[in-house]
Amino acid sequence: MSVESALGDASVMLRNVMAEDLLVFFEHQRDAAALRMAAFPSRERDAFLTHWNTKVLRPENVTRTIVVGGEVAGYIGSWSQDGERLVAYWLGREHWGKGTATRALSEFLVLEPARPLHACVAVHNVGSIRVLEKCGFRAVAQENPQHEDGVAEVLMALGPE
């Protein structure tokens, strides 16, 4: 299933993840600026591929590749954890600040009907917080730093709590 919308002269499309997409996702998660923004550690190639093939691409998860103008731009997905449904996305840096994340998340919310839907975001990641707010999420709690590096997170929710 694909959903398209206008993005300048390109389009945003969500499609099922293909095996070759994983290598693009792997490179995206190695970008130092993205790692700082997401406050998430990079994985080595084998660990990354194992994680995706055994945890992310499970049938109970909803995971899609974000394609912009025919190019793999990133991914978006949802999964259940500790009784909550969570959503996350990751875009290659060349797609930041162009409305891609907002359009992809808006389209993804049609595919993922679970509400409430939650997202955990590093408090310094104002761009991602803004994307979530544009799509109707609101801050419901600020988490104390749980990372070794002391990064605080905000828990955001869409739908009734």
C-alpha positions in Angstrom: 0.0 0.0 0.0 1.3 3.4 -0.8 0.1 6.9 0.1 1.4 9.9 -1.8 1.3 13.6 -1.2 2.9 16.7 -2.8 6.2 17.8 -1.4 7.3 20.6 -3.7 8.0 18.9 -7.0 8.7 15.5 -5.3 6.3 13.2 -3.4 6.3 11.3 -0.2 5.3 7.7 -0.4 5.1 5.0 2.3 5.7 1.5 1.1 6.6 -1.9 2.7 10.3 -2.2 3.7 12.4 -4.1 1.2 15.7 -5.9 2.1 17.8 -3.3 0.2 16.3 -0.5 2.2 18.0 -1.8 5.4 21.4 -0.7 4.1 20.2 2.8 3.5 18.7 2.9 7.0 22.0 1.6 8.4 23.9 4.5 6.8 21.3 7.0 8.1 21.8 5.7 11.7 25.6 6.3 11.4 25.2 10.0 10.8 26.8 11.8 13.8 24.4 14.8 13.6 21.4 12.5 13.5 22.7 10.5 16.4 23.1 13.6 18.5 19.6 14.8 17.5 17.9 11.5 18.3 20.1 10.7 21.3 20.2 7.1 20.2 23.4 5.0 19.8 24.5 3.7 16.4 24.7 -0.1 15.9 27.4 -2.0 14.0 26.2 -3.4 10.7 25.5 -7.0 11.8 23.8 -5.9 15.0 21.7 -3.4 13.0 20.6 -6.0 10.5 19.8 -8.6 13.2 17.8 -6.1 15.1 15.7 -5.1 12.1 15.2 -8.7 10.9 14.3 -10.1 14.3 12.6 -7.2 16.1 11.5 -4.4 13.8 10.1 -6.4 10.9 7.7 -8.5 13.0 4.2 -8.9 11.7 2.7 -7.2 14.7 4.6 -4.0 14.0 3.7 -1.5 11.3 6.9 -0.5 9.5 7.2 1.5 6.3 9.9 2.9 4.1 9.6 6.6 3.4 10.3 7.3 -0.3 10.7 10.9 -1.6 11.0 11.4 -5.3 11.8 7.8 -5.9 14.7 7.8 -3.3 14.6 6.0 0.1 14.5 8.9 2.6 14.0 6.9 5.8 11.6 4.8 7.7 8.6 5.1 10.1 7.1 2.4 12.3 5.1 1.5 15.3 5.3 -1.3 17.9 4.0 -2.3 21.3 6.2 -1.9 24.4 5.2 -2.1 28.1 1.5 -1.9 27.2 1.9 1.2 25.0 1.9 1.6 21.3 4.9 3.7 20.2 5.9 5.4 16.9 9.3 6.4 15.7 10.8 7.6 12.4 14.2 8.3 11.1 15.1 10.4 8.0 18.4 10.9 6.2 19.7 14.4 7.0 19.3 15.5 3.4 15.5 15.3 4.0 15.4 17.3 7.2 13.5 20.6 7.2 11.5 20.0 4.0 8.2 18.8 5.5 9.0 15.1 4.8 8.6 13.9 8.3 5.4 15.7 8.9 3.9 14.3 5.7 5.1 10.8 6.3 3.8 10.8 9.9 0.4 12.2 8.8 0.1 9.4 6.2 1.4 6.8 8.7 -1.3 7.7 11.2 -3.9 6.4 8.7 -2.2 3.0 8.7 -1.7 2.8 12.4 -5.2 3.2 14.1 -4.1 2.5 17.7 -4.8 5.4 20.1 -3.3 6.5 22.2 -0.1 6.4 20.3 3.1 7.5 22.0 6.5 8.9 21.0 9.6 9.5 23.1 11.8 12.4 21.9 15.0 13.9 23.3 14.0 17.3 24.6 16.6 19.0 22.5 15.1 17.6 19.3 12.8 20.5 18.7 12.3 19.6 15.1 10.9 16.2 15.8 8.8 17.6 18.7 7.3 20.1 16.2 6.6 17.4 13.7 4.7 15.4 16.3 2.8 18.5 17.4 1.7 19.3 13.8 0.3 15.8 13.6 -1.7 16.2 16.8 0.6 14.8 19.5 0.9 16.6 22.8 3.5 16.4 25.6 2.2 14.3 28.4 5.4 13.9 30.6 9.0 14.7 30.7 11.2 11.7 31.5 14.2 12.1 33.7 17.4 11.3 31.9 17.6 7.6 31.5 20.5 7.5 29.0 24.1 7.2 30.1 24.7 10.6 28.5 22.0 12.3 30.7 19.6 13.2 27.8 16.1 14.0 29.0 13.1 12.9 26.9 9.6 14.1 26.5 6.8 11.6 26.2 4.2 12.7 23.6 0.8 11.2 22.9 -1.9 11.2 20.3 -5.4 10.4 21.3 -7.0 9.8 24.7 -4.8 8.9 27.7 
